[in-house]
Amino acid sequence: MNTQYIVGVDIGGTKCAVILGSLQGGRPVVLEKSVFATAEYRAPGLVLDRCCAEIGRLAAGRSVGGIGIACGGPLDSAGGIILSPPNLPGWDNIPVCRVLEERFGVKAALRNDADACAMAEWRFGAGAGTENFVFLTCGTGLGAGLILNGRLYTGRLGFAGELGHWRMGAYGPVGYGKAGSLEGFFSGGGIAQLAASRLLEMRQQGEKHPLLEEGGVPTAQDVFRHAVELGDPFCMGIVEEAGRVLGRGIAMLADLLNPDAVAGGGIFTRNYAVLEPIVRRVVDAEALPQTASHCRILPSALGEGVGDIAALTVALPKGEGMKTQGD
């Protein structure tokens, strides 16, 4: 039997990944992968050149059935165009599908990364067996993929699920171009901003903290390391603040959509043990009791590989895909 190969391209604000996969029992499996930092290249065209080079290298001598591209929104998925994602400055109206199709002569498909992850987790991970499921990308940015009544819901223009743009407070860290947004409070960059502002207050008051002594700009990873591994109360306070805001956002989602489960990837999955109790308390307090008790809050079952499987899921042949609200 001939192996059916597919390629996934995961374009992110921090890194890009090119994945060679195959279908095994109807499930995409990663065979090889190449990762590089997006910031290494100053223009979208140069990033796509590198992606093309990696696709050519990984797929050499193999027959590829399709290419799936996952990228943060906003996008024109039907037209295969990356519009202007806030975490990819300069990526304005980039016809990514046309570029790859012309280069490799196979069909390419583009999906919002949150939608792609929701599809992957719903079919192969945390959302399996549900009819109503939400996946949250908790990485460089924050967005949601929505599975409603067993179909991917993308909205009129494909912008559904951009809850990172919700304003959760009059003031706060900036995310998605908006101070106090949910992405500002709960994303890698947002948590780093929150830590930096609190550390500045400490510095100006003459107080000390290990993160000040370490120098440099603190990252979300630094915050969680000090909070979880070292038991630092200052960093734990930041974790609790970010978790409470995320809990409010999930409570709003629960009341609006009444999902069976909400799963979070990235930061949420890596720190699930400390974040889930914080989020759960807020959801139970803020959402309708029946809604809250029905809604499970889960980590990604696909873990660190969710982006890889998501991009490959976008590449699945038409008969292997899932329905959207327009089908």
QUIMOPE-V694552 format. One record per pair of residues at least 6 apart in sequence whose ideal C-beta (glycine too) atoms are under 7 Angstrom apart, sorted by the first residue. I is the first residue (numbers start at 1). GAP is how many residues later the second one is. Records with the same first field share a line. If there is no record, write none. Layout:
I=GAP / GAP
//
This chain:
3=19
4=18 / 19 / 61
5=15 / 17 / 54 / 57 / 58 / 59 / 60
6=15 / 16 / 17 / 22 / 58 / 59 / 60 / 62 / 306 / 309 / 310
7=12 / 13 / 48 / 52 / 57 / 60 / 308
8=11 / 13 / 60 / 300 / 303 / 304 / 306 / 307
9=9 / 42 / 58 / 60 / 302
10=6 / 7 / 60 / 297 / 298 / 301
11=58 / 60
12=26 / 60 / 128
13=25 / 59 / 74 / 75 / 127 / 128
14=24 / 126
15=20 / 21 / 22 / 23
16=20 / 22 / 31 / 35
17=16 / 17 / 18 / 290 / 291
18=16 / 33 / 36 / 37 / 40
19=11 / 14 / 289 / 292 / 293
20=11 / 12 / 38 / 39
21=7 / 8 / 9 / 10 / 291
22=7 / 9
26=294
27=97
28=281 / 284 / 285 / 288
30=275 / 278
32=26
33=275
34=20 / 24
36=14
38=9
41=6 / 9
43=47
44=46 / 47 / 50
48=48 / 51
52=51
55=49
64=40 / 42
65=41 / 252
66=40 / 41 / 43 / 249 / 251
67=33 / 37 / 39 / 41 / 248
68=41 / 243 / 244 / 245 / 246 / 247
69=27 / 28 / 39 / 40 / 41 / 242 / 245
70=41 / 43 / 46 / 237 / 240 / 241 / 244
71=11 / 14 / 39 / 42
72=13 / 15 / 16 / 41 / 69 / 71
73=12 / 39 / 70 / 86 / 89
74=9 / 10 / 11 / 85
75=6 / 7 / 8 / 35 / 37 / 83
76=7 / 82
77=33 / 34 / 35 / 81
80=15 / 16 / 17 / 18 / 28 / 30
81=12 / 13 / 14
82=9 / 12 / 14
83=9 / 10
84=7 / 8
85=6
86=55 / 90 / 91
87=53 / 54
96=14
97=11 / 12 / 13
100=8
101=6 / 7
109=205 / 206
111=203
112=31 / 46
113=24 / 197
114=21 / 23 / 29 / 30 / 31 / 47
115=30 / 37 / 39 / 46
116=194 / 195 / 197 / 198
117=18 / 20 / 28 / 148 / 189 / 190 / 193
118=15 / 17 / 27 / 28 / 29 / 34
119=26 / 33 / 191 / 194 / 203
120=182 / 186 / 189 / 190 / 193
121=6 / 14 / 142 / 179 / 180 / 181 / 185
122=6 / 8 / 11 / 25
123=190 / 199
124=178 / 185
125=175 / 176 / 177
126=135 / 137 / 172 / 174 / 175
127=6 / 8 / 20 / 134 / 136
130=130 / 131
131=18 / 19 / 129
132=15 / 16 / 17 / 125 / 126 / 127 / 128
133=14 / 126 / 127 / 128
134=10 / 12 / 119 / 123 / 125 / 128
135=9 / 10 / 128 / 130
136=6 / 8 / 126 / 128 / 129 / 132
137=6 / 128 / 129
138=48 / 49 / 126 / 127 / 128 / 129 / 130
139=48 / 49 / 127 / 128
140=47 / 48 / 49
141=23 / 34 / 35 / 42 / 46
142=22 / 33 / 40 / 41 / 44 / 45
143=18 / 19 / 20 / 21
144=17 / 19
145=16
146=7 / 14 / 15
148=109
151=172 / 173 / 174
152=170 / 172
153=7 / 172
154=6 / 170 / 171
163=19 / 86
164=11 / 12 / 17 / 18 / 19
165=11 / 13 / 16
166=15 / 16 / 83
167=11 / 13 / 14
168=12 / 13 / 14 / 17 / 77 / 80 / 81
169=11
170=10
171=8 / 9
172=7 / 8 / 12 / 13
173=11 / 12 / 17 / 20 / 21
174=10 / 19
175=6 / 8 / 9 / 12 / 14 / 15
176=7
178=6
182=63 / 67
183=7
184=6 / 9
185=57 / 60
186=56 / 59 / 60
188=32 / 79
191=29 / 32 / 47 / 51
192=25 / 26 / 27 / 28
194=44 / 47 / 48
195=16 / 23 / 28 / 43
196=21 / 22
198=40
199=10 / 12 / 13 / 19
202=7 / 10
203=9
209=25
210=16
211=7 / 11 / 15
220=47
223=12 / 15 / 16
224=15 / 47
226=6 / 9
227=8 / 9 / 12
228=43 / 46
239=35
240=38
243=32 / 35 / 36
244=34 / 38
246=33
247=31 / 32 / 34 / 35 / 36
248=34 / 38
250=12 / 29 / 33 / 47
251=31 / 32 / 35 / 36
253=9
254=29 / 33 / 37 / 38 / 41
255=32 / 33 / 36
258=33
259=36
260=36
261=34 / 35 / 37
262=33 / 35
263=35 / 36 / 37
264=35 / 36
265=35 / 41
268=7 / 31
269=30 / 31 / 34
272=27
276=21
279=18
280=17
283=9 / 12 / 14
284=8
300=6
302=7
//
